[in-house]
Amino acid sequence: MLPIRKFIGLLGISLLVLTGCKMPFRSKNVQLNTALDGIDAIIEPVKPAPQVTVWIHGTHLTPKAVMPNFFHREIGLHSALSYADRYHLRKIAENFNTQDSELYPLENFYIFGWNGKLSFVERQREAQELYYELMNLHDLYYDKYGVAPHIRLITHSHGGNVALNLARVKENNHPLIISELVMLACPVQAETMHLVSDPFFKKVYSFYSNVDIMQVIDPQGLYRNNETPANTLFSKRLFPQHPHVYQIKTKFGKRGLAHIEFLLLKFLCHVPAILQEVNGLECVADNCFAVSITQGKTHAARRKKNSPSFTLTAEQLLQSPAHQSAHN
């Protein structure tokens, strides 16, 4: 028989094990927990990148007295919140925020105003100013959040060519990249069309319309500042195909959009959802699409992102100069 002391000791240990109680000797557990705490301190969760959007307007040829609230812009990079409610650029920022507040937070929405002159030289010069502003913006968000921001540029008309020139003026010693470049009715020109494939832009989206005369009527062959002549007098609609370039032919029902309609809220309220659906489609040939927007009775600025309002299909393009030119 076991001595009474050993029997009581074994019985106590058995009860501790069966009831799930912890043993009083914790030295090894304490060391293990300390080691795990150290690992937790090293392996931190990945922080989400701040979503930053910058709107870039197009060429301004109209006098200031013509539709002043619609065309008003401040030169340089400014927060959209600094614009008064009556200005259209403020309404554009609020529109994107209404459709998706997570991807387009209003406090992170900016507007870049430039001189709007019809000139290759001026657009490249303004791109240099924009690049400095974007570098500062990148560093500001990185210092605040400890992670590089997701910078999205949305452009109209020749604002797209200002943005494309960023790839020409960029500095290789700075980590700035553009996560998304969204171009609305950008004139495709020999001077900048090849820049869409630059790795400075992670993804490029180009919305166009086959009835947008203003997109193609710009006579690039007359004022091009390069010794190599443009292969056509007028601008084009389509960019060279590339894996990270998505081209979207846009219609209201069965009719194409006019140039100024790319600036209206009844179109812009659909852009976030269209971009989301384009990203969700798998392996579409040539990355070319056609979108047909249904014009409903709901006010554009109040239409929510989940409302069914357009159809998106793959588009097969004929890559010929005639297809891309003003004759379309």
Buried (B, 14 or more C-beta within 10 A) or exposed (E): EEEEEEEEEEEEEEEEEEEEEEEEEEEEEEEEEEEEEEEEEEEEEEEEBBBBBBBBBBBBEEEEEEEEEBBBBEEEBBEBEEBEEEBBBBBBBBBBBBBBEEBBBBEBBBBBBBBBBBBBEBBBBBBBBBBEBBBEBBBEBBEEEEEBBBBBBBBBBBBBBBBBBBBBBBEEEEEBBBBBBBBBBBBBBBBBBEBBBBEBBEBBBBBBBBEBEBBBEBEBBEEBEEEEEBEBBBBBBBBEBBEBBBBBBBBBEEEBBBBBBBBBBBBBBBBBBBBEBBEEEEEBEBBBBBBBBEEEEEEBBEBEBEBEBBEBEEBEBEEEEEBBBBEB
